[in-house]
Amino acid sequence: MWIRSTMAYPLSFALTAVGGLIVNGLDFVAILLMFSRIDALGGYALPEVAFLYGLSALAFGFADLAIGSMDRLGTRVRDGTLDTLLVRPAPVLAQVAADRFALRRIGRITQGTMVLGYGIAASEIAWTPLKVLLMPVMLASGGVIFCAVFVAGAAFQFVAQDASEVQNAFTYGGTTLLQYPPTVFGKELVRGVTFVLPLAFVNWVPAAYVLGRPYPLGLPEWAAFAPPLVAAVCCVLAGAAWRAGLRSYRSTGS
């Protein structure tokens, strides 16, 4: 329904999609400006940073397109409109995710694909069949990890009803963090996004294997192939948090 309503005005859709592409592209323009003054950032050359950037942007873009509307849950909890979803014969999670589905978000995916393509072409990667296979696995697992973060953030809004910005700090903020090499951050932060909120498995850890770089925190080599397992664990935990939040919902009381 939302896709049909969007495509009813194709010129408006095209303008918003291109606008999103340009706005998201400014992030990478900032990196290009940085590299106009330096040769490496945290030991990573521009193509390698572009590789990290593209992986992060694509994984987040897929999650944002599929389930990005979860940050509106707090509004529904506050005004009681979540009750409408509870009486429909469909999973509440699917309904919240589909609410105001924004096809214009493909602009972020397009921009991420372009930057990743440049990173792959310009980086001196010694490709092997295993590295080629790891690429789609990395993107799929990263998207699932971000989806789990979206769901966990939405579950938190059952308790703190005006917490969409807290959720955005871990979703939008997380993808911005992953666009830069782990070597530019303190070890405490890297530990946090590896063992507490495992965003490092979106790109930092598997990309280290593809690029032939040292692993963050000296992780073993097999950690590069752990993203599917990490994504599965994140889904289980996020699902449990969502069910607990939904059970605690008591409407507005009005």
DRENLO-905782 format. One record per residue (C-alpha): residue in one letter; chain; x, y, z. Coordinates in pm, 1 decimal, decimal comma, always signed. Example, Ala and Ser with C-alpha at 12.3 -4.5 7.8 and 13.67 -1.06 7.14 Angstrom:
residues 2
+----+----+----------+----------+----------+
! aa ! ch !       c1 !       c2 !       c3 !
+----+----+----------+----------+----------+
!  A !  A !  +1230,0 !   -450,0 !   +780,0 !
!  S !  A !  +1367,0 !   -106,0 !   +714,0 !
+----+----+----------+----------+----------+
//
This chain:
residues 254
+----+----+----------+----------+----------+
! aa ! ch !       c1 !       c2 !       c3 !
+----+----+----------+----------+----------+
!  M !  A !     +0,0 !     +0,0 !     +0,0 !
!  W !  A !   +276,4 !   +242,3 !    +92,6 !
!  I !  A !   +475,1 !   +156,2 !   -221,2 !
!  R !  A !   +170,1 !   +215,5 !   -440,0 !
!  S !  A !    +98,6 !   +547,6 !   -273,5 !
!  T !  A !   +463,0 !   +650,2 !   -321,4 !
!  M !  A !   +471,3 !   +554,2 !   -688,2 !
!  A !  A !   +148,6 !   +745,3 !   -753,0 !
!  Y !  A !   +376,7 !  +1050,3 !   -769,2 !
!  P !  A !   +683,0 !   +920,5 !   -957,6 !
!  L !  A !   +851,0 !  +1259,6 !   -996,7 !
!  S !  A !   +822,7 !  +1328,3 !   -624,7 !
!  F !  A !   +963,9 !   +982,7 !   -550,2 !
!  A !  A !  +1253,3 !  +1035,7 !   -790,6 !
!  L !  A !  +1338,0 !  +1374,5 !   -638,9 !
!  T !  A !  +1330,7 !  +1245,4 !   -279,8 !
!  A !  A !  +1536,2 !   +937,1 !   -372,3 !
!  V !  A !  +1797,3 !  +1147,3 !   -551,6 !
!  G !  A !  +1793,0 !  +1396,3 !   -263,7 !
!  G !  A !  +1859,4 !  +1113,4 !    -18,7 !
!  L !  A !  +2141,3 !   +989,0 !   -241,3 !
!  I !  A !  +2302,9 !  +1333,5 !   -242,5 !
!  V !  A !  +2260,2 !  +1394,2 !   +130,7 !
!  N !  A !  +2404,5 !  +1053,2 !   +218,7 !
!  G !  A !  +2683,9 !  +1113,4 !    -29,5 !
!  L !  A !  +2798,4 !  +1414,3 !   +170,1 !
!  D !  A !  +2923,6 !  +1173,6 !   +437,9 !
!  F !  A !  +3171,2 !  +1026,3 !   +194,5 !
!  V !  A !  +3256,8 !  +1370,4 !    +57,3 !
!  A !  A !  +3374,3 !  +1457,9 !   +409,9 !
!  I !  A !  +3604,8 !  +1154,1 !   +399,6 !
!  L !  A !  +3735,6 !  +1259,3 !    +58,4 !
!  L !  A !  +3812,7 !  +1605,3 !   +194,8 !
!  M !  A !  +3998,9 !  +1442,9 !   +481,1 !
!  F !  A !  +4210,4 !  +1238,4 !   +242,8 !
!  S !  A !  +4292,6 !  +1547,1 !    +40,6 !
!  R !  A !  +4517,1 !  +1637,9 !   +335,7 !
!  I !  A !  +4630,7 !  +1294,7 !   +455,1 !
!  D !  A !  +4748,8 !   +972,2 !   +291,9 !
!  A !  A !  +4605,4 !   +728,7 !   +546,0 !
!  L !  A !  +4353,9 !   +726,5 !   +830,6 !
!  G !  A !  +4443,7 !   +494,8 !  +1115,2 !
!  G !  A !  +4675,4 !   +312,6 !   +875,0 !
!  Y !  A !  +4398,4 !   +261,6 !   +616,4 !
!  A !  A !  +4419,2 !   +410,3 !   +266,2 !
!  L !  A !  +4120,0 !   +576,1 !   +101,0 !
!  P !  A !  +4006,9 !   +265,7 !    -96,7 !
!  E !  A !  +4013,3 !    +58,3 !   +222,7 !
!  V !  A !  +3809,0 !   +318,1 !   +411,0 !
!  A !  A !  +3568,7 !   +324,4 !   +114,2 !
!  F !  A !  +3541,4 !    -54,7 !   +146,2 !
!  L !  A !  +3446,3 !    -24,4 !   +514,3 !
!  Y !  A !  +3211,5 !   +264,8 !   +439,1 !
!  G !  A !  +3032,5 !    +77,8 !   +161,1 !
!  L !  A !  +2983,2 !   -236,4 !   +368,8 !
!  S !  A !  +2840,8 !    -37,2 !   +659,2 !
!  A !  A !  +2616,7 !   +178,9 !   +438,8 !
!  L !  A !  +2478,8 !   -118,4 !   +246,2 !
!  A !  A !  +2410,5 !   -335,3 !   +551,3 !
!  F !  A !  +2241,8 !    -46,9 !   +729,9 !
!  G !  A !  +2058,6 !    +57,5 !   +413,5 !
!  F !  A !  +1895,0 !   -284,1 !   +377,7 !
!  A !  A !  +1792,0 !   -282,4 !   +745,5 !
!  D !  A !  +1667,7 !    +76,9 !   +729,2 !
!  L !  A !  +1459,9 !     +1,2 !   +420,0 !
!  A !  A !  +1307,1 !   -313,4 !   +568,8 !
!  I !  A !  +1250,8 !   -212,4 !   +929,1 !
!  G !  A !  +1352,3 !   +152,6 !   +970,5 !
!  S !  A !   +999,5 !   +256,3 !  +1069,1 !
!  M !  A !  +1047,9 !    +89,2 !  +1407,0 !
!  D !  A !  +1159,3 !   +421,9 !  +1552,8 !
!  R !  A !   +797,2 !   +542,2 !  +1529,5 !
!  L !  A !   +683,3 !   +288,2 !  +1787,5 !
!  G !  A !   +725,2 !   +534,4 !  +2075,9 !
!  T !  A !   +470,7 !   +767,2 !  +1914,3 !
!  R !  A !   +220,9 !   +482,9 !  +1880,0 !
!  V !  A !   +272,1 !   +383,2 !  +2243,0 !
!  R !  A !   +216,2 !   +740,1 !  +2362,8 !
!  D !  A !    -99,9 !   +808,3 !  +2163,4 !
!  G !  A !   -247,1 !   +459,0 !  +2198,0 !
!  T !  A !   -261,4 !   +382,8 !  +1823,9 !
!  L !  A !    -62,8 !    +64,9 !  +1884,1 !
!  D !  A !   -394,8 !    -82,0 !  +2000,7 !
!  T !  A !   -509,4 !    -80,5 !  +1637,4 !
!  L !  A !   -224,5 !   -310,4 !  +1539,7 !
!  L !  A !   -295,1 !   -550,8 !  +1826,5 !
!  V !  A !   -642,7 !   -639,4 !  +1698,3 !
!  R !  A !   -531,9 !   -711,7 !  +1342,5 !
!  P !  A !   -462,7 !  -1073,6 !  +1236,5 !
!  A !  A !    -96,6 !  -1006,9 !  +1160,0 !
!  P !  A !   +222,5 !   -995,6 !  +1367,8 !
!  V !  A !   +262,2 !   -658,9 !  +1539,6 !
!  L !  A !   +632,8 !   -649,4 !  +1455,6 !
!  A !  A !   +561,5 !   -685,4 !  +1083,2 !
!  Q !  A !   +293,8 !   -415,7 !  +1098,2 !
!  V !  A !   +520,4 !   -167,8 !  +1277,5 !
!  A !  A !   +802,1 !   -236,9 !  +1032,1 !
!  A !  A !   +570,9 !   -183,1 !   +733,5 !
!  D !  A !   +415,7 !   +133,6 !   +877,1 !
!  R !  A !   +490,5 !   +425,2 !   +639,9 !
!  F !  A !   +731,4 !   +211,5 !   +440,0 !
!  A !  A !   +970,3 !   +457,7 !   +274,1 !
!  L !  A !  +1092,5 !   +332,1 !    -62,7 !
!  R !  A !  +1297,4 !   +652,2 !    -97,5 !
!  R !  A !  +1552,4 !   +492,6 !   +135,9 !
!  I !  A !  +1694,5 !   +307,6 !   -162,4 !
!  G !  A !  +1902,6 !   +622,1 !   -210,5 !
!  R !  A !  +2123,2 !   +512,9 !    +80,2 !
!  I !  A !  +2159,9 !   +165,0 !    -72,4 !
!  T !  A !  +2251,6 !   +311,5 !   -410,0 !
!  Q !  A !  +2513,5 !   +540,5 !   -258,8 !
!  G !  A !  +2657,9 !   +257,2 !    -49,3 !
!  T !  A !  +2679,3 !    +33,1 !   -355,6 !
!  M !  A !  +2870,5 !   +299,3 !   -548,4 !
!  V !  A !  +3121,4 !   +357,3 !   -267,6 !
!  L !  A !  +3166,9 !    -17,4 !   -208,9 !
!  G !  A !  +3223,7 !    -69,4 !   -580,9 !
!  Y !  A !  +3496,5 !   +193,2 !   -574,9 !
!  G !  A !  +3652,4 !    +38,6 !   -264,7 !
!  I !  A !  +3661,0 !   -307,3 !   -421,1 !
!  A !  A !  +3801,0 !   -181,0 !   -750,6 !
!  A !  A !  +4068,0 !    +43,1 !   -597,6 !
!  S !  A !  +4180,9 !   -176,7 !   -308,4 !
!  E !  A !  +4459,1 !   -426,6 !   -373,6 !
!  I !  A !  +4268,6 !   -729,0 !   -245,9 !
!  A !  A !  +4410,1 !  -1075,7 !   -305,9 !
!  W !  A !  +4078,4 !  -1238,5 !   -392,4 !
!  T !  A !  +4016,4 !  -1603,3 !   -312,8 !
!  P !  A !  +3694,0 !  -1806,4 !   -349,3 !
!  L !  A !  +3646,5 !  -1783,4 !    +28,2 !
!  K !  A !  +3673,0 !  -1402,8 !    +25,8 !
!  V !  A !  +3427,3 !  -1379,5 !   -263,4 !
!  L !  A !  +3181,9 !  -1601,0 !    -74,2 !
!  L !  A !  +3226,5 !  -1394,6 !   +241,5 !
!  M !  A !  +3110,1 !  -1072,8 !    +72,9 !
!  P !  A !  +2735,6 !  -1154,9 !    +41,6 !
!  V !  A !  +2744,0 !  -1334,0 !   +377,5 !
!  M !  A !  +2892,5 !  -1021,7 !   +533,9 !
!  L !  A !  +2626,2 !   -793,5 !   +383,9 !
!  A !  A !  +2336,1 !  -1021,8 !   +477,4 !
!  S !  A !  +2462,4 !  -1076,8 !   +832,2 !
!  G !  A !  +2530,6 !   -705,6 !   +878,3 !
!  G !  A !  +2178,8 !   -619,9 !   +766,6 !
!  V !  A !  +2032,0 !   -871,9 !  +1010,8 !
!  I !  A !  +2246,2 !   -735,3 !  +1296,2 !
!  F !  A !  +2119,4 !   -383,4 !  +1227,6 !
!  C !  A !  +1761,6 !   -515,7 !  +1209,0 !
!  A !  A !  +1808,6 !   -671,6 !  +1552,4 !
!  V !  A !  +1933,5 !   -338,3 !  +1687,7 !
!  F !  A !  +1625,0 !   -166,1 !  +1541,8 !
!  V !  A !  +1394,2 !   -420,7 !  +1709,1 !
!  A !  A !  +1575,8 !   -401,5 !  +2043,8 !
!  G !  A !  +1556,7 !    -22,3 !  +2031,1 !
!  A !  A !  +1185,9 !    -39,6 !  +1957,2 !
!  A !  A !  +1136,0 !   -276,6 !  +2251,3 !
!  F !  A !  +1306,2 !    -21,1 !  +2474,9 !
!  Q !  A !  +1044,7 !   +234,0 !  +2368,9 !
!  F !  A !   +778,0 !    +32,7 !  +2546,3 !
!  V !  A !   +949,9 !   +141,5 !  +2866,5 !
!  A !  A !  +1087,1 !   +482,5 !  +2768,7 !
!  Q !  A !   +816,0 !   +604,5 !  +2535,9 !
!  D !  A !  +1011,4 !   +898,7 !  +2395,6 !
!  A !  A !  +1337,1 !   +719,4 !  +2319,7 !
!  S !  A !  +1360,8 !   +723,1 !  +1941,7 !
!  E !  A !  +1678,6 !   +931,8 !  +1957,6 !
!  V !  A !  +1835,6 !   +677,6 !  +2192,8 !
!  Q !  A !  +1758,9 !   +410,6 !  +1935,9 !
!  N !  A !  +1900,4 !   +628,5 !  +1656,6 !
!  A !  A !  +2224,8 !   +666,8 !  +1850,2 !
!  F !  A !  +2286,7 !   +292,9 !  +1807,7 !
!  T !  A !  +2147,7 !   +254,8 !  +1453,3 !
!  Y !  A !  +2240,6 !   +568,4 !  +1260,0 !
!  G !  A !  +2525,2 !   +636,0 !  +1501,0 !
!  G !  A !  +2645,6 !   +278,9 !  +1468,9 !
!  T !  A !  +2668,7 !   +288,5 !  +1091,6 !
!  T !  A !  +2860,8 !   +616,9 !  +1106,7 !
!  L !  A !  +3104,4 !   +462,5 !  +1355,2 !
!  L !  A !  +3166,5 !   +162,0 !  +1130,1 !
!  Q !  A !  +3248,9 !   +381,9 !   +832,3 !
!  Y !  A !  +3589,0 !   +453,4 !   +986,7 !
!  P !  A !  +3870,7 !   +208,3 !  +1068,6 !
!  P !  A !  +3871,1 !    +57,7 !  +1419,3 !
!  T !  A !  +4228,9 !   +181,8 !  +1462,4 !
!  V !  A !  +4111,6 !   +542,3 !  +1505,2 !
!  F !  A !  +3904,5 !   +458,6 !  +1813,8 !
!  G !  A !  +4003,7 !   +373,6 !  +2170,0 !
!  K !  A !  +4020,9 !     +9,9 !  +2273,8 !
!  E !  A !  +3734,3 !    +52,1 !  +2521,7 !
!  L !  A !  +3498,6 !   +164,1 !  +2244,7 !
!  V !  A !  +3614,4 !   -114,7 !  +2014,2 !
!  R !  A !  +3555,4 !   -369,2 !  +2292,5 !
!  G !  A !  +3207,0 !   -228,2 !  +2345,9 !
!  V !  A !  +3102,9 !   -263,4 !  +1980,7 !
!  T !  A !  +3259,9 !   -609,0 !  +1962,6 !
!  F !  A !  +3146,9 !   -785,9 !  +2280,0 !
!  V !  A !  +2851,8 !   -577,4 !  +2409,2 !
!  L !  A !  +2676,1 !   -444,5 !  +2099,0 !
!  P !  A !  +2850,0 !   -653,5 !  +1831,6 !
!  L !  A !  +2840,3 !   -405,1 !  +1546,8 !
!  A !  A !  +3206,2 !   -481,5 !  +1471,9 !
!  F !  A !  +3089,5 !   -802,4 !  +1302,4 !
!  V !  A !  +2904,9 !   -596,1 !  +1041,2 !
!  N !  A !  +3230,4 !   -498,6 !   +870,7 !
!  W !  A !  +3537,6 !   -443,3 !  +1092,6 !
!  V !  A !  +3606,7 !   -810,3 !  +1170,3 !
!  P !  A !  +3519,7 !   -978,9 !   +837,5 !
!  A !  A !  +3667,1 !   -689,3 !   +638,5 !
!  A !  A !  +3998,0 !   -742,0 !   +819,1 !
!  Y !  A !  +4014,2 !  -1087,7 !   +661,8 !
!  V !  A !  +3925,2 !   -960,5 !   +313,7 !
!  L !  A !  +4168,0 !   -667,0 !   +327,6 !
!  G !  A !  +4444,3 !   -865,4 !   +495,9 !
!  R !  A !  +4448,2 !   -629,8 !   +795,1 !
!  P !  A !  +4511,4 !   -708,3 !  +1165,0 !
!  Y !  A !  +4196,9 !   -812,7 !  +1348,1 !
!  P !  A !  +4048,4 !   -569,8 !  +1604,0 !
!  L !  A !  +4156,9 !   -659,7 !  +1958,8 !
!  G !  A !  +4367,0 !   -945,2 !  +1821,0 !
!  L !  A !  +4065,4 !  -1166,6 !  +1755,0 !
!  P !  A !  +4136,3 !  -1510,3 !  +1602,3 !
!  E !  A !  +4108,9 !  -1554,2 !  +1226,1 !
!  W !  A !  +3793,5 !  -1764,2 !  +1247,4 !
!  A !  A !  +3608,9 !  -1461,5 !  +1389,1 !
!  A !  A !  +3580,1 !  -1329,2 !  +1032,5 !
!  F !  A !  +3331,8 !  -1608,8 !   +962,7 !
!  A !  A !  +3127,9 !  -1553,4 !  +1280,8 !
!  P !  A !  +2885,9 !  -1279,4 !  +1152,8 !
!  P !  A !  +2603,0 !  -1527,8 !  +1072,8 !
!  L !  A !  +2625,9 !  -1672,8 !  +1424,7 !
!  V !  A !  +2641,7 !  -1324,5 !  +1579,2 !
!  A !  A !  +2340,3 !  -1219,0 !  +1370,7 !
!  A !  A !  +2143,1 !  -1523,3 !  +1488,3 !
!  V !  A !  +2222,5 !  -1451,8 !  +1855,3 !
!  C !  A !  +2126,3 !  -1085,2 !  +1809,4 !
!  C !  A !  +1793,5 !  -1189,4 !  +1656,0 !
!  V !  A !  +1716,2 !  -1423,5 !  +1946,2 !
!  L !  A !  +1794,8 !  -1154,5 !  +2204,9 !
!  A !  A !  +1607,7 !   -881,8 !  +2015,0 !
!  G !  A !  +1307,4 !  -1112,1 !  +1973,2 !
!  A !  A !  +1301,9 !  -1184,3 !  +2345,6 !
!  A !  A !  +1321,7 !   -812,2 !  +2424,0 !
!  W !  A !  +1039,7 !   -739,2 !  +2179,1 !
!  R !  A !   +809,8 !  -1004,1 !  +2327,2 !
!  A !  A !   +881,3 !   -879,5 !  +2679,3 !
!  G !  A !   +807,0 !   -521,1 !  +2577,4 !
!  L !  A !   +487,1 !   -616,0 !  +2398,6 !
!  R !  A !   +364,3 !   -813,3 !  +2700,1 !
!  S !  A !   +426,3 !   -509,9 !  +2923,3 !
!  Y !  A !   +215,3 !   -279,4 !  +2702,5 !
!  R !  A !    -96,5 !   -152,8 !  +2879,9 !
!  S !  A !   -222,9 !   +109,1 !  +2633,0 !
!  T !  A !   -250,8 !   +475,6 !  +2735,5 !
!  G !  A !   -512,7 !   +424,3 !  +3003,5 !
!  S !  A !   -738,6 !   +690,2 !  +2849,5 !
+----+----+----------+----------+----------+
//
